Every structure is written in C-alpha cells, then in structure tokens.
C-alpha cells in the first residue's frame, strides 16, 4: 500500500440485523410491555454486565433480576414508553420516556427520558446494557407524582 492511502474496512457483525431486531422486540415485550421482569432478566448472559446510574454495576441475570424486582417494587406505577431504537451491528440504542401517569386526568404525566445501549450476544441473549438518565430528574419526577397522588382531586 502506498504511503498516505486510506483503506476503508467494513466490519460485519456476527449476527444478522433481523436476529438482533427479533431479540430486541422480545426484550421490549417481556420487560416494559408485559412486566415479566424475571423472564426479561433471563435474556442476559451469565456474565452480562449491566451499568445502571442509580444501582451501579451488576453482573449476570440473578443480579439484574434482583435489581429489577427492587425497582419495580419501589416504582409500581412507572411505565416505559419506547420512542425509537436503532441497530448497528450487534448494538441496539434506544430512547424512551419513563412515565408516571398523573392521577389528575387533566394533568400532564410526569416524565423523565432515558437512553440505553444493549450489546447482543447471540441466541436471543444480551451481554451488556448501559442506561443513561438523570437520577436527579427521576427523583424529582417521582416526588411530583407522589405529591399529585396525595392531593385531593
């Protein structure tokens, strides 16, 4: 190769886009849509790494399951709405709105956004997830929701 020549390499992901998409749809269906967090946690490999701003670093399905049980017990009214997702190789990035519905039917919901990055391991399993959101904004959102629940309608 001549000096100063650039070579563009296209790296192929080991898993096809359709497989990654199907795995993500199952991930989203089991967790946020169905609330079956035990089955959802089983979608992670035994050595999976999960980075969560409020809960820290977790390893493997058992730790992930325990975290989700705690979070969903403390926040049973929290819903997660998918806005978009994109796939690049074995990586899925998705943007969501974490939402508490306002007890006042005329009031706006209490919402804080988040972004997560998943890395697909194959066979329907995920090897890594990292969540990004403002823990301060999440706490503020929950406080406003709790105050609205206590307020007379």
QUIPE-V727536 format. One line per field, one symbol per residue. ss: DSSP state (~ for helix, > for strand, _ for the rest). Layout:
ss = ???
This chain:
ss = ________________~~~~~~~~~~~~~~~~~___~~~~~__>>>>>>>>>___>>>>~~~~~~~~~~~~~~~___>>>>>>>>>>>__>>>>>>>>>>_________>>>>>>>>>>>>>__>>>>>>>>__~~~~~~~~~~~~~~~~___
